[in-house]
């Protein structure tokens, strides 16, 4: 059991049938009255963030969230297949479980599969991906005074904004968390 007085950032625990992770915590000792712990909690399955206060003696069972590296193989309709590189076991994951930034992942990429008690609730792609530009309008560098961007389609089908000097066939580095162009690869 974890007491509220032992809370630290990143600790996961169960409360009211939900799996919660501590995003922020603060031990408060007011001049009058009992001490308490002010927290910001994130529901790891739904992603909802709530603020809550606890008595430092409150106890909760710890929750073990498993993160495992798995290789993305292919998709078949709404099912995306991942393989464990150690056991070669394949698991299908529904498209609704995947995050928005999964559009930058190409086949044979290693991703983190996040599960709780065997139930997968998230897939975390790598933070950075090197992808090839498959379609973009020709740009003319030097014809503007400020940074100007144009739309480009990548090899995974995702669309992002890139600088004017990027052409079809260029490999570029993308931050999958922000969906932004970083540099040429």
Backbone as JSON Lines, residues from 0, in Angstrom:
{"i":0,"aa":"X","n":[0.84,-1.18,0.0],"ca":[0.0,0.0,0.0],"c":[0.89,1.25,0.0]}
{"i":1,"aa":"X","n":[0.42,2.27,-0.72],"ca":[1.12,3.54,-0.78],"c":[0.3,4.56,0.0]}
{"i":2,"aa":"X","n":[0.96,5.26,0.92],"ca":[0.22,6.3,1.65],"c":[0.37,7.61,0.88]}
{"i":3,"aa":"X","n":[-0.59,8.51,1.06],"ca":[-0.58,9.79,0.36],"c":[0.65,10.61,0.74]}
{"i":4,"aa":"X","n":[1.21,10.39,1.92],"ca":[2.42,11.08,2.33],"c":[3.64,10.65,1.54]}
{"i":5,"aa":"X","n":[3.58,9.5,0.87],"ca":[4.7,8.98,0.07],"c":[4.54,9.28,-1.42]}
{"i":6,"aa":"X","n":[3.54,10.07,-1.79],"ca":[3.31,10.38,-3.2],"c":[4.51,11.1,-3.82]}
{"i":7,"aa":"X","n":[4.86,10.71,-5.04],"ca":[5.91,11.35,-5.83],"c":[5.42,11.41,-7.27]}
{"i":8,"aa":"X","n":[5.98,12.29,-8.08],"ca":[5.59,12.38,-9.5],"c":[5.84,11.05,-10.2]}
{"i":9,"aa":"X","n":[4.87,10.61,-10.99],"ca":[5.01,9.38,-11.76],"c":[4.49,8.13,-11.06]}
{"i":10,"aa":"X","n":[4.16,8.22,-9.77],"ca":[3.64,7.05,-9.03],"c":[2.25,6.72,-9.54]}
{"i":11,"aa":"X","n":[1.97,5.43,-9.78],"ca":[0.64,5.0,-10.21],"c":[0.0,4.19,-9.1]}
{"i":12,"aa":"X","n":[-1.31,4.4,-8.9],"ca":[-2.04,3.68,-7.87],"c":[-3.5,3.53,-8.31]}
{"i":13,"aa":"X","n":[-4.21,2.63,-7.61],"ca":[-5.63,2.4,-7.88],"c":[-6.47,3.14,-6.86]}
{"i":14,"aa":"X","n":[-7.55,3.76,-7.35],"ca":[-8.5,4.42,-6.46],"c":[-9.87,4.37,-7.12]}
{"i":15,"aa":"X","n":[-10.86,3.88,-6.41],"ca":[-12.24,3.8,-6.92],"c":[-12.31,3.07,-8.27]}
{"i":16,"aa":"X","n":[-11.51,2.02,-8.44],"ca":[-11.54,1.24,-9.67],"c":[-10.84,1.89,-10.85]}
{"i":17,"aa":"X","n":[-10.16,3.01,-10.62],"ca":[-9.43,3.7,-11.69],"c":[-7.94,3.63,-11.43]}
{"i":18,"aa":"X","n":[-7.15,3.66,-12.52],"ca":[-5.7,3.67,-12.41],"c":[-5.25,5.12,-12.6]}
{"i":19,"aa":"X","n":[-4.63,5.69,-11.56],"ca":[-4.24,7.1,-11.58],"c":[-2.73,7.24,-11.45]}
{"i":20,"aa":"X","n":[-2.2,8.27,-12.12],"ca":[-0.77,8.58,-12.04],"c":[-0.63,10.0,-11.53]}
{"i":21,"aa":"X","n":[0.33,10.23,-10.64],"ca":[0.53,11.56,-10.07],"c":[1.35,12.4,-11.05]}
{"i":22,"aa":"X","n":[0.75,13.52,-11.46],"ca":[1.43,14.46,-12.35],"c":[2.17,15.5,-11.51]}
{"i":23,"aa":"X","n":[1.48,16.03,-10.48],"ca":[2.08,16.99,-9.56],"c":[1.59,16.69,-8.15]}
{"i":24,"aa":"X","n":[2.41,16.99,-7.16],"ca":[1.97,16.85,-5.77],"c":[2.6,17.95,-4.93]}
{"i":25,"aa":"X","n":[1.94,18.27,-3.83],"ca":[2.45,19.29,-2.93],"c":[1.97,18.98,-1.52]}
{"i":26,"aa":"X","n":[2.91,18.87,-0.59],"ca":[2.55,18.68,0.81],"c":[2.27,20.05,1.4]}
{"i":27,"aa":"X","n":[1.08,20.23,1.97],"ca":[0.69,21.53,2.51],"c":[0.47,21.41,4.01]}
{"i":28,"aa":"X","n":[1.11,22.3,4.78],"ca":[0.94,22.35,6.22],"c":[0.45,23.75,6.56]}
{"i":29,"aa":"X","n":[-0.88,23.92,6.63],"ca":[-1.4,25.25,6.94],"c":[-1.1,25.6,8.41]}
{"i":30,"aa":"X","n":[-1.13,26.88,8.71],"ca":[-0.86,27.32,10.08],"c":[-1.9,26.79,11.05]}
{"i":31,"aa":"X","n":[-3.1,26.59,10.56],"ca":[-4.18,26.11,11.41],"c":[-4.76,24.86,10.75]}
{"i":32,"aa":"X","n":[-4.99,23.82,11.49],"ca":[-5.58,22.61,10.93],"c":[-4.55,21.56,10.58]}
{"i":33,"aa":"X","n":[-5.03,20.47,10.03],"ca":[-4.17,19.33,9.72],"c":[-3.49,19.5,8.36]}
{"i":34,"aa":"X","n":[-2.35,18.83,8.2],"ca":[-1.63,18.83,6.93],"c":[-2.42,18.03,5.9]}
{"i":35,"aa":"X","n":[-2.18,18.34,4.62],"ca":[-2.81,17.56,3.55],"c":[-1.9,17.54,2.33]}
{"i":36,"aa":"X","n":[-2.23,16.68,1.37],"ca":[-1.44,16.55,0.15],"c":[-2.32,16.98,-1.02]}
{"i":37,"aa":"X","n":[-1.91,18.03,-1.72],"ca":[-2.63,18.51,-2.9],"c":[-1.99,17.86,-4.12]}
{"i":38,"aa":"X","n":[-2.81,17.24,-5.0],"ca":[-2.26,16.51,-6.15],"c":[-3.0,16.86,-7.43]}
{"i":39,"aa":"X","n":[-2.31,16.61,-8.53],"ca":[-2.91,16.65,-9.86],"c":[-2.74,15.23,-10.39]}
{"i":40,"aa":"X","n":[-3.86,14.56,-10.66],"ca":[-3.84,13.15,-11.05],"c":[-4.29,12.97,-12.49]}
{"i":41,"aa":"X","n":[-3.67,12.01,-13.17],"ca":[-4.05,11.7,-14.55],"c":[-4.55,10.26,-14.58]}
{"i":42,"aa":"X","n":[-5.73,10.06,-15.13],"ca":[-6.26,8.72,-15.34],"c":[-5.49,8.14,-16.52]}
{"i":43,"aa":"X","n":[-4.68,7.1,-16.3],"ca":[-3.8,6.6,-17.36],"c":[-4.56,5.93,-18.5]}
{"i":44,"aa":"X","n":[-5.78,5.51,-18.27],"ca":[-6.54,4.85,-19.33],"c":[-7.31,5.85,-20.18]}
{"i":45,"aa":"X","n":[-7.97,6.82,-19.54],"ca":[-8.75,7.8,-20.31],"c":[-7.98,9.07,-20.61]}
{"i":46,"aa":"X","n":[-6.93,9.38,-19.84],"ca":[-6.14,10.58,-20.06],"c":[-6.69,11.81,-19.34]}
{"i":47,"aa":"X","n":[-7.81,11.68,-18.63],"ca":[-8.4,12.81,-17.92],"c":[-7.52,13.22,-16.74]}
{"i":48,"aa":"X","n":[-7.4,14.53,-16.53],"ca":[-6.6,15.06,-15.43],"c":[-7.52,15.76,-14.43]}
{"i":49,"aa":"X","n":[-7.37,15.41,-13.14],"ca":[-8.18,16.02,-12.08],"c":[-7.27,16.46,-10.93]}
{"i":50,"aa":"X","n":[-7.74,17.43,-10.16],"ca":[-7.02,17.86,-8.97],"c":[-7.77,17.33,-7.75]}
{"i":51,"aa":"X","n":[-7.01,16.87,-6.75],"ca":[-7.64,16.28,-5.58],"c":[-6.72,16.45,-4.38]}
{"i":52,"aa":"X","n":[-7.3,16.56,-3.2],"ca":[-6.5,16.62,-1.98],"c":[-6.71,15.35,-1.16]}
{"i":53,"aa":"X","n":[-5.66,14.95,-0.45],"ca":[-5.7,13.73,0.35],"c":[-5.16,14.02,1.75]}
{"i":54,"aa":"X","n":[-5.62,13.22,2.7],"ca":[-5.05,13.19,4.03],"c":[-3.74,12.4,3.89]}
{"i":55,"aa":"X","n":[-2.62,12.82,4.49],"ca":[-1.35,12.1,4.32],"c":[-1.39,10.64,4.78]}
{"i":56,"aa":"X","n":[-2.38,10.25,5.58],"ca":[-2.44,8.87,6.05],"c":[-3.3,7.98,5.15]}
{"i":57,"aa":"X","n":[-3.98,8.55,4.13],"ca":[-4.77,7.73,3.2],"c":[-3.87,6.72,2.51]}
{"i":58,"aa":"X","n":[-4.36,5.49,2.36],"ca":[-3.55,4.43,1.72],"c":[-4.26,3.9,0.49]}
{"i":59,"aa":"X","n":[-3.45,3.57,-0.56],"ca":[-3.98,3.07,-1.82],"c":[-3.1,1.93,-2.32]}
{"i":60,"aa":"X","n":[-3.7,0.95,-3.01],"ca":[-2.87,-0.13,-3.59],"c":[-2.12,0.38,-4.81]}
{"i":61,"aa":"X","n":[-0.85,-0.01,-4.96],"ca":[-0.08,0.43,-6.13],"c":[-0.6,-0.24,-7.4]}
{"i":62,"aa":"X","n":[-0.47,0.43,-8.53],"ca":[-0.87,-0.12,-9.82],"c":[0.38,-0.23,-10.69]}
{"i":63,"aa":"X","n":[0.58,-1.39,-11.27],"ca":[1.76,-1.6,-12.1],"c":[1.36,-1.52,-13.57]}
{"i":64,"aa":"X","n":[1.77,-0.42,-14.21],"ca":[1.51,-0.2,-15.63],"c":[2.72,-0.73,-16.38]}
{"i":65,"aa":"X","n":[2.49,-1.66,-17.3],"ca":[3.59,-2.29,-18.04],"c":[3.82,-1.57,-19.36]}
{"i":66,"aa":"X","n":[5.09,-1.23,-19.62],"ca":[5.49,-0.63,-20.9],"c":[6.43,-1.62,-21.58]}
{"i":67,"aa":"X","n":[6.07,-2.03,-22.78],"ca":[6.86,-3.03,-23.47],"c":[7.16,-2.58,-24.89]}
{"i":68,"aa":"X","n":[8.42,-2.74,-25.31],"ca":[8.8,-2.41,-26.69],"c":[8.29,-3.51,-27.62]}
{"i":69,"aa":"X","n":[7.55,-3.09,-28.65],"ca":[7.06,-4.04,-29.65],"c":[7.19,-3.4,-31.02]}
{"i":70,"aa":"X","n":[7.33,-4.25,-32.04],"ca":[7.53,-3.77,-33.4],"c":[6.2,-3.74,-34.14]}
{"i":71,"aa":"X","n":[5.9,-2.6,-34.77],"ca":[4.69,-2.47,-35.58],"c":[4.91,-3.23,-36.89]}
{"i":72,"aa":"X","n":[4.02,-4.16,-37.21],"ca":[4.18,-4.97,-38.42],"c":[3.34,-4.45,-39.58]}
{"i":73,"aa":"X","n":[2.02,-4.46,-39.42],"ca":[1.12,-4.05,-40.51],"c":[-0.26,-3.81,-39.93]}
{"i":74,"aa":"X","n":[-1.16,-3.27,-40.77],"ca":[-2.54,-3.13,-40.33],"c":[-3.46,-3.83,-41.32]}
{"i":75,"aa":"X","n":[-4.56,-4.32,-40.78],"ca":[-5.56,-5.04,-41.57],"c":[-6.91,-4.44,-41.19]}
{"i":76,"aa":"X","n":[-7.32,-3.41,-41.93],"ca":[-8.56,-2.72,-41.6],"c":[-8.37,-1.9,-40.34]}
{"i":77,"aa":"X","n":[-9.16,-2.18,-39.3],"ca":[-9.07,-1.44,-38.04],"c":[-8.13,-2.09,-37.03]}
{"i":78,"aa":"X","n":[-7.5,-3.21,-37.39],"ca":[-6.57,-3.89,-36.48],"c":[-5.13,-3.62,-36.9]}
{"i":79,"aa":"X","n":[-4.31,-3.23,-35.92],"ca":[-2.89,-2.98,-36.15],"c":[-2.12,-4.06,-35.39]}
{"i":80,"aa":"X","n":[-1.2,-4.74,-36.08],"ca":[-0.48,-5.88,-35.49],"c":[0.92,-5.47,-35.04]}
{"i":81,"aa":"X","n":[1.24,-5.88,-33.8],"ca":[2.53,-5.62,-33.19],"c":[3.16,-6.94,-32.77]}
{"i":82,"aa":"X","n":[4.52,-7.02,-32.84],"ca":[5.22,-8.25,-32.5],"c":[6.21,-8.0,-31.38]}
{"i":83,"aa":"X","n":[6.22,-8.92,-30.41],"ca":[7.2,-8.91,-29.34],"c":[8.52,-9.43,-29.93]}
{"i":84,"aa":"X","n":[9.61,-8.64,-29.91],"ca":[10.86,-9.09,-30.54],"c":[11.53,-10.26,-29.82]}
{"i":85,"aa":"X","n":[11.14,-10.55,-28.57],"ca":[11.75,-11.66,-27.84],"c":[11.01,-12.97,-28.08]}
{"i":86,"aa":"X","n":[9.68,-12.95,-27.94],"ca":[8.91,-14.19,-28.08],"c":[8.31,-14.36,-29.47]}
{"i":87,"aa":"X","n":[8.37,-13.32,-30.31],"ca":[7.77,-13.29,-31.65],"c":[6.26,-13.46,-31.62]}
{"i":88,"aa":"X","n":[5.66,-13.21,-30.46],"ca":[4.21,-13.27,-30.31],"c":[3.62,-12.0,-30.94]}
{"i":89,"aa":"X","n":[2.54,-12.16,-31.71],"ca":[1.89,-11.02,-32.34],"c":[0.59,-10.7,-31.63]}
{"i":90,"aa":"X","n":[0.33,-9.4,-31.43],"ca":[-0.94,-9.02,-30.81],"c":[-1.62,-7.97,-31.71]}
{"i":91,"aa":"X","n":[-2.93,-8.11,-31.9],"ca":[-3.67,-7.09,-32.65],"c":[-4.17,-6.01,-31.7]}
{"i":92,"aa":"X","n":[-4.09,-4.76,-32.13],"ca":[-4.58,-3.63,-31.34],"c":[-5.55,-2.84,-32.2]}
{"i":93,"aa":"X","n":[-6.71,-2.52,-31.63],"ca":[-7.74,-1.79,-32.36],"c":[-7.28,-0.37,-32.66]}
{"i":94,"aa":"X","n":[-7.72,0.17,-33.79],"ca":[-7.35,1.52,-34.22],"c":[-7.76,2.57,-33.19]}
{"i":95,"aa":"X","n":[-8.85,2.36,-32.46],"ca":[-9.33,3.34,-31.48],"c":[-8.35,3.5,-30.3]}
{"i":96,"aa":"X","n":[-7.49,2.51,-30.06],"ca":[-6.51,2.57,-28.99],"c":[-5.32,3.45,-29.37]}
{"i":97,"aa":"X","n":[-5.06,3.59,-30.66],"ca":[-3.89,4.33,-31.14],"c":[-4.09,5.83,-30.99]}
{"i":98,"aa":"X","n":[-3.01,6.53,-30.69],"ca":[-3.07,7.99,-30.54],"c":[-3.03,8.65,-31.92]}
{"i":99,"aa":"X","n":[-3.3,9.94,-31.92],"ca":[-3.33,10.72,-33.16],"c":[-1.97,10.73,-33.86]}
{"i":100,"aa":"X","n":[-0.87,10.72,-33.07],"ca":[0.46,10.81,-33.66],"c":[0.96,9.49,-34.24]}
{"i":101,"aa":"X","n":[0.12,8.45,-34.22],"ca":[0.52,7.17,-34.82],"c":[0.59,7.27,-36.34]}
{"i":102,"aa":"X","n":[0.04,8.34,-36.92],"ca":[0.05,8.52,-38.37],"c":[1.47,8.68,-38.92]}
{"i":103,"aa":"X","n":[2.46,8.93,-38.05],"ca":[3.85,9.07,-38.5],"c":[4.63,7.76,-38.43]}
{"i":104,"aa":"X","n":[4.01,6.69,-37.95],"ca":[4.72,5.42,-37.77],"c":[4.62,4.58,-39.04]}
{"i":105,"aa":"X","n":[5.79,4.09,-39.51],"ca":[5.79,3.19,-40.66],"c":[6.07,1.78,-40.18]}
{"i":106,"aa":"X","n":[5.84,0.82,-41.05],"ca":[6.02,-0.59,-40.69],"c":[7.45,-0.85,-40.22]}
{"i":107,"aa":"X","n":[7.57,-1.82,-39.31],"ca":[8.83,-2.26,-38.71],"c":[9.43,-1.24,-37.74]}
{"i":108,"aa":"X","n":[8.62,-0.32,-37.22],"ca":[9.07,0.66,-36.24],"c":[8.79,0.13,-34.83]}
{"i":109,"aa":"X","n":[9.74,0.34,-33.92],"ca":[9.54,-0.08,-32.53],"c":[8.7,0.97,-31.8]}
{"i":110,"aa":"X","n":[7.66,0.52,-31.1],"ca":[6.77,1.39,-30.32],"c":[6.66,0.83,-28.91]}
{"i":111,"aa":"X","n":[6.22,1.65,-27.97],"ca":[5.98,1.19,-26.6],"c":[4.5,0.87,-26.46]}
{"i":112,"aa":"X","n":[4.19,-0.36,-26.06],"ca":[2.83,-0.79,-25.81],"c":[2.59,-0.68,-24.31]}
{"i":113,"aa":"X","n":[1.59,0.11,-23.91],"ca":[1.32,0.38,-22.5],"c":[0.06,-0.39,-22.1]}
{"i":114,"aa":"X","n":[0.2,-1.24,-21.06],"ca":[-0.94,-2.07,-20.65],"c":[-1.05,-2.12,-19.13]}
{"i":115,"aa":"X","n":[-2.26,-2.44,-18.7],"ca":[-2.54,-2.62,-17.28],"c":[-3.34,-3.9,-17.13]}
{"i":116,"aa":"X","n":[-2.8,-4.83,-16.35],"ca":[-3.4,-6.16,-16.15],"c":[-3.71,-6.85,-17.48]}
{"i":117,"aa":"X","n":[-2.77,-6.74,-18.43],"ca":[-2.9,-7.41,-19.71],"c":[-3.77,-6.68,-20.73]}
{"i":118,"aa":"X","n":[-4.4,-5.59,-20.35],"ca":[-5.27,-4.84,-21.26],"c":[-4.5,-3.63,-21.8]}
{"i":119,"aa":"X","n":[-4.3,-3.6,-23.12],"ca":[-3.56,-2.51,-23.75],"c":[-4.44,-1.27,-23.83]}
{"i":120,"aa":"X","n":[-3.93,-0.13,-23.33],"ca":[-4.72,1.09,-23.4],"c":[-4.01,2.22,-24.14]}
{"i":121,"aa":"X","n":[-2.75,2.03,-24.53],"ca":[-2.04,3.08,-25.28],"c":[-0.88,2.51,-26.07]}
{"i":122,"aa":"X","n":[-0.57,3.17,-27.17],"ca":[0.61,2.85,-27.97],"c":[1.39,4.15,-28.12]}
{"i":123,"aa":"X","n":[2.65,4.14,-27.68],"ca":[3.49,5.34,-27.74],"c":[4.5,5.18,-28.87]}
{"i":124,"aa":"X","n":[4.35,5.96,-29.95],"ca":[5.35,5.89,-31.03],"c":[6.64,6.56,-30.61]}
{"i":125,"aa":"X","n":[7.73,6.37,-31.35],"ca":[8.98,7.07,-31.02],"c":[8.76,8.58,-31.08]}
{"i":126,"aa":"X","n":[9.52,9.35,-30.3],"ca":[9.36,10.8,-30.29],"c":[9.76,11.45,-31.61]}
{"i":127,"aa":"X","n":[10.72,10.85,-32.31],"ca":[11.19,11.41,-33.57],"c":[11.18,10.34,-34.65]}
{"i":128,"aa":"X","n":[10.76,10.73,-35.86],"ca":[10.75,9.8,-36.99],"c":[11.41,10.47,-38.19]}
{"i":129,"aa":"X","n":[12.18,9.7,-38.97],"ca":[12.74,10.18,-40.23],"c":[11.87,9.61,-41.35]}
{"i":130,"aa":"X","n":[11.21,10.5,-42.1],"ca":[10.29,10.08,-43.15],"c":[10.6,10.8,-44.45]}
{"i":131,"aa":"X","n":[10.21,10.16,-45.56],"ca":[10.43,10.73,-46.88],"c":[9.2,11.51,-47.32]}
{"i":132,"aa":"X","n":[9.44,12.65,-47.98],"ca":[8.36,13.46,-48.53],"c":[7.95,12.84,-49.87]}
{"i":133,"aa":"X","n":[6.67,12.48,-50.01],"ca":[6.21,11.87,-51.26],"c":[5.48,12.84,-52.16]}
{"i":134,"aa":"X","n":[4.97,13.95,-51.59],"ca":[4.27,14.92,-52.42],"c":[4.3,16.29,-51.77]}
{"i":135,"aa":"X","n":[4.69,17.3,-52.55],"ca":[4.65,18.69,-52.11],"c":[4.77,19.58,-53.33]}
{"i":136,"aa":"X","n":[4.3,20.8,-53.21],"ca":[4.41,21.75,-54.31],"c":[5.85,22.24,-54.38]}
{"i":137,"aa":"X","n":[6.32,22.59,-55.58],"ca":[7.68,23.15,-55.64],"c":[7.7,24.51,-54.95]}
{"i":138,"aa":"X","n":[8.74,24.74,-54.18],"ca":[8.87,26.01,-53.47],"c":[10.04,26.78,-54.01]}
{"i":139,"aa":"X","n":[10.01,28.06,-53.86],"ca":[11.1,28.9,-54.33],"c":[11.71,29.6,-53.13]}
{"i":140,"aa":"X","n":[12.88,29.1,-52.7],"ca":[13.54,29.68,-51.53],"c":[13.99,31.1,-51.85]}
{"i":141,"aa":"X","n":[13.88,31.98,-50.89],"ca":[14.34,33.34,-51.07],"c":[13.28,34.3,-51.56]}
{"i":142,"aa":"X","n":[12.05,33.83,-51.77],"ca":[11.03,34.75,-52.26],"c":[10.16,35.32,-51.14]}
{"i":143,"aa":"X","n":[10.55,35.11,-49.87],"ca":[9.77,35.67,-48.76],"c":[10.72,36.28,-47.74]}
{"i":144,"aa":"X","n":[10.15,37.12,-46.89],"ca":[10.96,37.78,-45.88],"c":[10.93,37.03,-44.55]}
{"i":145,"aa":"X","n":[9.94,36.16,-44.35],"ca":[9.81,35.44,-43.09],"c":[9.72,33.94,-43.36]}
{"i":146,"aa":"X","n":[9.68,33.16,-42.29],"ca":[9.52,31.71,-42.44],"c":[8.16,31.41,-43.04]}
{"i":147,"aa":"X","n":[8.15,30.71,-44.16],"ca":[6.9,30.35,-44.82],"c":[6.89,28.85,-44.99]}
{"i":148,"aa":"X","n":[5.73,28.26,-44.78],"ca":[5.61,26.82,-44.87],"c":[4.63,26.43,-45.96]}
{"i":149,"aa":"X","n":[4.78,25.2,-46.45],"ca":[3.86,24.66,-47.45],"c":[3.46,23.26,-47.01]}
{"i":150,"aa":"X","n":[2.3,22.76,-47.45],"ca":[1.89,21.4,-47.06],"c":[2.72,20.35,-47.78]}
{"i":151,"aa":"X","n":[2.97,19.23,-47.09],"ca":[3.7,18.11,-47.68],"c":[3.09,16.81,-47.19]}
{"i":152,"aa":"X","n":[3.03,15.81,-48.09],"ca":[2.55,14.48,-47.72],"c":[3.76,13.58,-47.53]}
{"i":153,"aa":"X","n":[3.75,12.8,-46.43],"ca":[4.87,11.92,-46.11],"c":[4.57,10.49,-46.57]}
{"i":154,"aa":"X","n":[5.58,9.62,-46.49],"ca":[5.43,8.25,-46.95],"c":[4.38,7.45,-46.19]}
{"i":155,"aa":"X","n":[4.01,7.9,-44.96],"ca":[2.98,7.21,-44.19],"c":[1.59,7.73,-44.53]}
{"i":156,"aa":"X","n":[1.51,8.79,-45.34],"ca":[0.22,9.38,-45.69],"c":[-0.13,10.59,-44.85]}
{"i":157,"aa":"X","n":[0.66,10.86,-43.83],"ca":[0.4,12.02,-42.95],"c":[0.77,13.31,-43.67]}
{"i":158,"aa":"X","n":[0.05,14.38,-43.34],"ca":[0.34,15.69,-43.91],"c":[0.84,16.64,-42.85]}
{"i":159,"aa":"X","n":[1.93,17.36,-43.15],"ca":[2.46,18.37,-42.23],"c":[2.9,19.59,-43.03]}
{"i":160,"aa":"X","n":[3.27,20.65,-42.33],"ca":[3.8,21.86,-42.95],"c":[5.33,21.79,-42.92]}
{"i":161,"aa":"X","n":[5.95,22.08,-44.08],"ca":[7.42,22.06,-44.19],"c":[7.9,23.38,-44.79]}
{"i":162,"aa":"X","n":[9.18,23.74,-44.6],"ca":[9.72,24.95,-45.22],"c":[9.72,24.84,-46.75]}
{"i":163,"aa":"X","n":[9.82,25.99,-47.43],"ca":[9.75,26.03,-48.89],"c":[10.85,25.25,-49.59]}
{"i":164,"aa":"X","n":[12.03,25.09,-48.96],"ca":[13.15,24.43,-49.63],"c":[13.05,22.9,-49.66]}
{"i":165,"aa":"X","n":[12.07,22.31,-49.0],"ca":[11.9,20.85,-48.99],"c":[11.24,20.41,-50.3]}
{"i":166,"aa":"X","n":[11.79,19.35,-50.93],"ca":[11.28,18.84,-52.2],"c":[10.86,17.39,-52.07]}
{"i":167,"aa":"X","n":[10.19,16.88,-53.09],"ca":[9.78,15.47,-53.13],"c":[11.04,14.61,-53.1]}
{"i":168,"aa":"X","n":[11.03,13.56,-52.25],"ca":[12.17,12.66,-52.13],"c":[13.1,13.01,-50.98]}
{"i":169,"aa":"X","n":[12.96,14.21,-50.39],"ca":[13.8,14.58,-49.25],"c":[13.37,13.79,-48.02]}
{"i":170,"aa":"X","n":[14.36,13.4,-47.21],"ca":[14.06,12.76,-45.92],"c":[14.09,13.85,-44.86]}
{"i":171,"aa":"X","n":[13.02,13.89,-44.04],"ca":[12.95,14.92,-43.01],"c":[12.71,14.29,-41.65]}
{"i":172,"aa":"X","n":[13.09,15.0,-40.6],"ca":[12.91,14.54,-39.22],"c":[11.68,15.23,-38.65]}
{"i":173,"aa":"X","n":[10.78,14.43,-38.03],"ca":[9.53,14.94,-37.49],"c":[9.45,14.64,-36.0]}
{"i":174,"aa":"X","n":[8.93,15.6,-35.22],"ca":[8.63,15.39,-33.81],"c":[7.19,14.87,-33.76]}
{"i":175,"aa":"X","n":[7.02,13.59,-33.4],"ca":[5.68,12.98,-33.43],"c":[4.77,13.53,-32.33]}
{"i":176,"aa":"X","n":[5.34,14.12,-31.28],"ca":[4.51,14.66,-30.2],"c":[3.8,15.94,-30.61]}
{"i":177,"aa":"X","n":[4.46,16.77,-31.45],"ca":[3.9,18.06,-31.86],"c":[3.49,18.08,-33.32]}
{"i":178,"aa":"X","n":[3.79,17.03,-34.08],"ca":[3.51,16.94,-35.52],"c":[4.22,18.05,-36.3]}
{"i":179,"aa":"X","n":[5.43,18.39,-35.89],"ca":[6.16,19.48,-36.53],"c":[7.43,18.99,-37.21]}
{"i":180,"aa":"X","n":[7.78,19.68,-38.3],"ca":[9.04,19.49,-39.0],"c":[10.18,19.97,-38.12]}
{"i":181,"aa":"X","n":[11.27,19.19,-38.02],"ca":[12.43,19.61,-37.22],"c":[13.61,19.99,-38.11]}
{"i":182,"aa":"X","n":[13.99,19.06,-39.03],"ca":[15.14,19.31,-39.88],"c":[15.17,18.27,-41.0]}
{"i":183,"aa":"X","n":[16.13,18.42,-41.89],"ca":[16.38,17.37,-42.88],"c":[17.06,16.22,-42.17]}
{"i":184,"aa":"X","n":[16.81,15.02,-42.63],"ca":[17.42,13.84,-41.98],"c":[18.73,13.5,-42.65]}
